[in-house]
């Protein structure tokens, strides 16, 4: 179910669950995170916008990787930064 029309979400054909349960960037600096998100373009797992560093958003802006999934257990959704659209799967 896609809440808004979004070609980025529609282009995702398979979603890989995160293999890492830590923010790769926060680990480097010794920071903490709130929730984790996995980039659906390159697979890196980073912290959410509720976290102090907002690494997932920064990654999307820097690399043009617009779609993330939740890396949290029992959460199954995708988010597009460009269209601010969500898709549950």
N, C-alpha and C positions, 0 to 999 in steps of 0.2 A: 504494500500500500504506500503510494507516494502522495504526500500531502500537497505538494505544489509540482507543477511541470518542471522537470529538471533533466536535461540530457546527460548530466554527469552521473546521476543516480541510475538512470536507465542504462548507461553503458557498463555498469558493474555486473559481470556475469557470474562470478563466484567470489564468495567472501571467505577469506582464510582467517580462522581464529588466531589470535595473538599467541605466539610461543613464549613471549616475554611478559612478565608481570612487574615491570619497572619502567620508569621513564628513562630512556637512554641518556638524555641530556641532564636530567636532575642527578643521575648517578655520577656523572662526570664532575659536578660541582658540589655534591653532597647535600643537595636540596631535597625537599619533600614534595609530594604530589597528593592530590585529592582522589582523582579518578584517572583512568588510562584510556587512551584512544589509539587505534591502529590505522595508519595511512593505508588506503586501499590501492595506492599506486606503487609504493615501494616497500610496504610492510613494516616500517619503523613504528615502534610503540612510544608514545609521548604523553605528556600530561595534558589534562583538559583545561578549559577556560576558568574553572573554579580554583585551579591551582595557581600559586603565585607567579609562576613563570610562563604559563600558557604556551608551552612548547608546541603543541599540536597546531594551534592557530598560526604561530610564527612559521612553522614548517610549511603549512599550506600556502601562506603568502610568499615565502621565499622560493618555493619550488614549483608552485602552480598545481600542487596535488590537492584537489578540491574535496575529495570524499574520504571520510574517516568512518570507522566502525567503533563501537564500544569494545574495549578489551576487558570489561568487567564480566565476571561469571554471571550467567543467566540473563544478560542483556543482549538483545539481538536487534540492532538498528544501525542504519547508515545515516550520515549527515553530510550535506553539501554546504560548504562555506559560501560559495558564490550565490546560491539561490536561497540560502537559509531554509533548506527543505530536508525533511526526514523521510526515511523509508524503513519500515519494520519488516523483518524477514523471519 
